[in-house]
Amino acid sequence: MSDYYKWHKKNTYGFSYRLMAGTLGFTSPNFLKLVIDGERNLGKESLEKITQGIGLNKLEAEYFSYLVFFDQARDTVGKNYYYGLLASLRSKSIITKVAPEQFEYLHQWYHPTVRELVAGKNEPLDYQQLSKSLYAKVSVSQIKRSISLLLRLNLIRLNDNNVYELVDPLLNTGNEFKNFAVRNYHKQILSIAQSLIPVVQPQYRENSHDTLKLSQKGFQKIKKRIQEFRQELLQLASEDRNVDGVYHVNIQLYPITKNGENEKTIE
């Protein structure tokens, strides 16, 4: 709605919140402004007025409604429900108009792993062997679907030698919807890491933990250092040759005590 208003404000002479509200059938001139500012929620009747008023087709209206209900959901159960409904529409043409398809990439933890696993393999893919090579269970059919997804999202491609290679993607995780996908992905990855602690021998993994007392300034310094360290790891990995495995690197920094400023939880 904010983008709709901004576009018409820029391109339609005299456009205002009052005019937009009247055009879409609302008697309150500031209702839509309150919605855009996050101070009011949209109900079913209001959604119908908006989707009809701005000319969305049936599929677009359905997707827009799911996005609204996803945003309004107050708990993880509700958000997961509407996330699933949104994901179910991913094969429809609307998906590229409303939200980038890349959120599918993070929907299952193994998509990035499969991407790294198949890239650069000069021999024909042995899906059964790929499945067996993973500590965490990923079926042959899941691997095949993952490769199809990666190709469709242009995250891998077949070169002239019929070998899969990586495509350098721009994955934007800036808004709330995609941030939710990222959070779910992180939860999956942490669950995998937990399950592998008693399985992988210590010499083939690295687990460490520190409990620190920090000021906000100290916290920000460490957070920045972690971000810089991740970039160093990515650079190191890009320069590595004769690779023989895929690894997950998880780094967490979070407060275990409340200080007033950090008490607002993610809904």
Secondary structure by P-SEA (a helix, b strand, c coil): caaaaaaaaaccccccaaaaaaaacccccaaaaaaaaccccccaaaaaaaaaaacccaaaaaaaaaaaaaaacccaaaaaaaaaaaaaaccccccccccccccccccccaaaaaaaaacccccccaaaaaaaaccccccaaaaaaaaaaaaaacccccccccbbbbcccccccccaaaaaaaaaaaaaaaaaaaaaccccccccbbbbbbbbbbcaaaaaaaaaaaaaaaaaaaaaaaacccccbbbbbbbbbbbcccccccccccc
